Amino acid sequence: MKRILWLAAACLLAAPALAQYPNKPIRIVVPFPAGSATDTITRILGQSVSTAIGQPMVVDNKAGADGAIAGAEVAKAAPDGYTLLMATNSPMAVAPAMKKVPPYDPVADFTPITDIGRYTFFLYINAATPIKTFKELVAFAKANPGKLNYATGNTTGIMSFGQMNALAGIDMTHVPYKGEPQAVTDIIAGRVQLLWATPTTGLAHLREGKLRALATNLKSRSSLLPDVPTMAEVGIPQYSVVSWAALYGPARLPREIQARLNKEFHDAMKRPDVIALMEKQAFQMTPSTAEELGAFTKAQLEAYRGILKSIGIQPE
C-alpha cells in the first residue's frame, strides 16, 4: 500500500515538471568538433527548435574516441530531456562494434527520438597530385604501396577507406584526426593526400581548386557535384557504408518528453529555411518515429559489425 501511495505521489510531482518542459536551456552533445558536418546540422536544427520552444538549445562539442566520449556522457545523464545526443553511425554503431566490451549499449542505454538524415560524403584528393580519377588512384596505389597517406576525421572515413581499400586491393597509410576540419587543413597543406569527407568541410576548397573529388558514397550522383561518380560507377559496387545522424536522449526518458522533442524536430525539418540550409550541406533529412529509429539503430549496429568483419577489423 505504501508503495502504491509513493508511486502516486511521484506521478503527481512529475506531471507539473513534464507540463512545463522545457523551462531551461537544452544541451545537445555533438561527438565532433565545431565546424564539422554534424555540428553544422545540429546548429541549424537547434536554432529552429529553440525559436519554437522559447528555450536555447546549446551545442556542446565532445569530440574523440569515435564519438564514444559524447555517447558515454549522454548515456549517464539524467533522463529529464535537458541533455540530448546528436549521434551518428560513429558512436551508435561503429564504436560499440569495435569493442569487445562496448562503453555503452546503443540500444538499452538511450531513448530514440527521431532519425535526422543521411550525409553525403566525397572522396577528396589534394589537387596538386597528378591523380584525376578513381582508376588512376587505384593504379598509383598498387604501383606505390603505402606511399599515399589518407586522413580520417570520423568512423565513416575509417570504414569507407577500410572497405574501399580491401575491395580495390590497395595499400595506403592511415593518418587519423579528431575531426574533418583538421584533416582538411592537412590535406590542403599536402601532409596527407586523401580524405572521405562531407561537403561542409571540403566543398569550398574544391571550388577554389585545392581539392578534387574522385567519388561519392551515394547510390546515385549528388546534384551538388553531378560530375562526381558513385562507387558503383568507379567499379566498387560492393561499397556499403552508410553515414547518418539521429537524435537520442538517455534511457528512461519520459514518453511525453520523447514525443515533444520528436514533434519539435519534425516541425523544424519541414521549415523552408531549414530545408534550404540542409540542401547546401547536401544533407538528406529523413525524420522518423521513435520506434522506427529504435529498429534502425539495432539494424545499423549489426550492419557495421558485418562491415568490420568483412575488412578484417577485429573488436578490441
Secondary structure, 3 states (H helix, E strand, C coil): CHHHHHHHHHHHHHHHHHHCCCCCCEEEEECCCCCCHHHHHHHHHHHHHHHHHCCCEEEEECCCHHHHHHHHHHHCCCCCCCEEEEEEHHHHHHHHHCCCCCCCCCCCCEEEEEEEEECCCEEEEECCCCCCCHHHHHHHHHHCCCCCEEEECCHHHHHHHHHHHHHHCCCCEEEECCCHHHHHHHHHHCCCCEEEECHHHHHHHHHCCCEEEEEECCCCCCCCCCCCCECCCCCCCCCCCCCEEEEEEECCCCHHHHHHHHHHHHHHHHCHHHHHHHHHCCCEECCCCHHHHHHHHHHHHHHHHHHHHHCCCCCC
